[in-house]
Structures are given as structure tokens and as C-alpha cells.
Amino acid sequence: MKKLCKTLLLGVLFVALSGTLSAQETSQENHGNTLNAFVKFGNNSSISAHYEFSITQDITISPEARIWFSGDNDLAIGARGDFYFDRLFKLAEPWDIWGGVDVGFVISGDENKDDLNLNLHAGAEYKFNDTWGIILEIGGGTTAAGGIGVGIHF
């Protein structure tokens, strides 16, 4: 299972890197070239960030990192893929709605913790202008993701 997840993660990262070239060549609406940062409060408080690259008009892929501020200050690194429902739901700007999956590895000082990170998530963003937006994302899985965040569009 771990070998499959490592292979999947490497494949996702390869597609993310190769997708940056194809995303720059298209003139369609672009959900990529966005830095998203999240903060989550409570028992599982953390901060995370990911940078989106467009693969198609509705699909992005992102490298991501998360650090927790409880326990051993664990760090997760990985990748995520998102599908934007904007065209399907005929949503106009300033709204974005998406769902996706993220996978990665947890680096921890606790040997008893699982080192695989696998989550599903869904989110929405309201863009104040061409650069800034506010994000609410929920998720669940081995390291329950989500929180409130900010999107910075380049």
C-alpha cells in the first residue's frame, strides 16, 4: 500500500510540474497559478499551503505542505488534485467551488503515528478582486484537512 501511494504521489508531482507548461499555453479560464494558505484551529490546529497548477480548464494539481502545532509538530508533504465545479454549476465569478483528494507523507517524531496522509476535501472561495479571495474548506481522512484560508491569484 505504501509503495502504491509513493508511486501515485510521484506521478501526481510529475503531472503537476509538466502541467505548468500546458497551463501557460491556454487562453481559457485558469484556476491555477494560485497560492492558497489555510489555518485550522482546535485540537488538530495546523497551518498549510499549496500552489495550484492548471491541468485542464476544470482540474488543478498542487504540491502542498502542512504543519501541526500540537504534539510533536508533525509535518506533512504531498500533492493534491482538485476538480472545479464552476462550469458544471454555471457559477459566475467571484465564486469557485471544488472537490478533490490529497495524498502525502507525515514526518513525525512519534514512531507510532501513521506516515501516510490520505484525505478528501471540498471547498469554496469568494474572490474580492483579481488577486485576493477567502476560502472555506472541509475535509476528512487520515489527517483531516480543511480550515479557513486565503487565496492569492497570480
ChimeraX attribute file (.defattr): number of C-alpha atoms within 10 A of each C-alpha:
attribute: neighborCount
match mode: 1-to-1
recipient: residues
	/A:1	7
	/A:2	10
	/A:3	8
	/A:4	9
	/A:5	16
	/A:6	16
	/A:7	12
	/A:8	15
	/A:9	20
	/A:10	15
	/A:11	13
	/A:12	21
	/A:13	18
	/A:14	11
	/A:15	16
	/A:16	23
	/A:17	16
	/A:18	13
	/A:19	18
	/A:20	18
	/A:21	13
	/A:22	13
	/A:23	20
	/A:24	14
	/A:25	8
	/A:26	12
	/A:27	8
	/A:28	11
	/A:29	10
	/A:30	18
	/A:31	21
	/A:32	24
	/A:33	18
	/A:34	20
	/A:35	17
	/A:36	20
	/A:37	21
	/A:38	21
	/A:39	18
	/A:40	18
	/A:41	11
	/A:42	7
	/A:43	10
	/A:44	13
	/A:45	13
	/A:46	21
	/A:47	20
	/A:48	21
	/A:49	19
	/A:50	21
	/A:51	22
	/A:52	25
	/A:53	28
	/A:54	26
	/A:55	23
	/A:56	18
	/A:57	17
	/A:58	19
	/A:59	20
	/A:60	28
	/A:61	28
	/A:62	27
	/A:63	22
	/A:64	21
	/A:65	19
	/A:66	21
	/A:67	19
	/A:68	18
	/A:69	15
	/A:70	12
	/A:71	11
	/A:72	12
	/A:73	14
	/A:74	17
	/A:75	18
	/A:76	21
	/A:77	19
	/A:78	23
	/A:79	26
	/A:80	25
	/A:81	23
	/A:82	24
	/A:83	18
	/A:84	20
	/A:85	15
	/A:86	15
	/A:87	12
	/A:88	8
	/A:89	9
	/A:90	8
	/A:91	12
	/A:92	9
	/A:93	13
	/A:94	12
	/A:95	13
	/A:96	19
	/A:97	20
	/A:98	19
	/A:99	18
	/A:100	18
	/A:101	18
	/A:102	24
	/A:103	26
	/A:104	23
	/A:105	20
	/A:106	20
	/A:107	18
	/A:108	16
	/A:109	12
	/A:110	12
	/A:111	8
	/A:112	7
	/A:113	11
	/A:114	13
	/A:115	16
	/A:116	19
	/A:117	19
	/A:118	20
	/A:119	18
	/A:120	21
	/A:121	20
	/A:122	19
	/A:123	19
	/A:124	17
	/A:125	21
	/A:126	17
	/A:127	19
	/A:128	13
	/A:129	10
	/A:130	11
	/A:131	11
	/A:132	16
	/A:133	20
	/A:134	17
	/A:135	21
	/A:136	16
	/A:137	19
	/A:138	15
	/A:139	18
	/A:140	14
	/A:141	14
	/A:142	13
	/A:143	18
	/A:144	15
	/A:145	25
	/A:146	23
	/A:147	20
	/A:148	17
	/A:149	19
	/A:150	19
	/A:151	22
	/A:152	16
	/A:153	18
	/A:154	10
